[in-house]
Amino acid sequence: MKSEWLPEPAAVKLDGLVERYHLGERQRTQLGEILLALAADERSPTTVRDPVQAADVHLADSLVALETGAIPSTHKIADLGAGAGFPGLALAVALPAAEFWLVESQARKCAFIGGLLALAEVSNAHVVWARVEEWEEGEGSSDVVLARALAAPVVVVEYAAPLLRLGGTLIEWRGRRESEAERSGLAAARLLGLELVEIRHVQPYDGARDHHLHIYVKDRETPSGFPRRAGMARKRPLVR
C-alpha cells in the first residue's frame, strides 16, 4: 500500500497534522500507511476505520499530547492498554528518537499492533503482551506513561505510578470533566507519589469538544506493595 492512495479528505487532514507538528515526509508516509491498514482490516480492534475519521480520532487525538511539552524527544515511554495502538503508535512515529512500549493484555490486539509496526516500518516501538500490573520489566523505568480511554482516574494512577521513574510524567486522556472522578483520582495519586500539575483543555481536530489531558508528575517514591496483583485496582479502588 502507498499513503498517496488515501482519499483526498484524509490526505488533507494528514497534511494538516504534518504542518501542525513539524513532521517530515517519511513520518507522513508512515502515518498514511497506518490509516490505510486500519481501513483495510475488517478485524481491526477499533470501530473507527474510515481514514477521514481515523485521522482525527486516532492520529490527531494522539499527537495533541505533543503540545503539552511533557513528552521528551528521547527516553522511555509506555502506553498502557494500547488497544489498536494509540496514542503510542502515532507518537512513536512523531518521536523517532524515543523508545515506546505498547502494553496490551489481549493477544489479538498485540498481533494487530505488531502488524502495524511492521507495515509502517516503525522501529522504535515494541509490543508488550502483559497485564499492566504484571509487567515487571517496566517497574520504575518509564520517563512518561500514556493512558487513553483506559479506566477511571483512580485506576489509571495506580497502574502508572509503579512504572514511572522519580520525576516521570503520566499523561491521561479524558473527555468531559467529572468532579467526583477527578477527586478520587487526585486522592489516589497523592497516596501513590504523583502530583497533578495540569488539566489541559485541548482541541486535537475541528469540532472536538470536551477533550482534556490530565498531567501528573511523580515527585515521591510509590509506597511498597504496588503494583497490587492483577485486577485489584479495578475491583478495590484505593479511593471511592
Protein Blocks (a to p, Z undefined) as FASTA:
>chain_A
ZZklpcfklmmmmmmmmmmnopafklmmmmmmmmmmmmmmmkbccfblbfklmmmmmmmm
mmmmmmnopacfedjdddehklnopaklmmmmmmmmbccddddfbfklmmmmmmmmmmno
pakbccddddfklmmklgopafbdcdehkbcfklmmmmmmmmpcghiacddddddddfkl
mmmmmmmmmmnopacfbdcdddfbghiahiacdddddfbdcdehiacdehklmmmgfbZZ
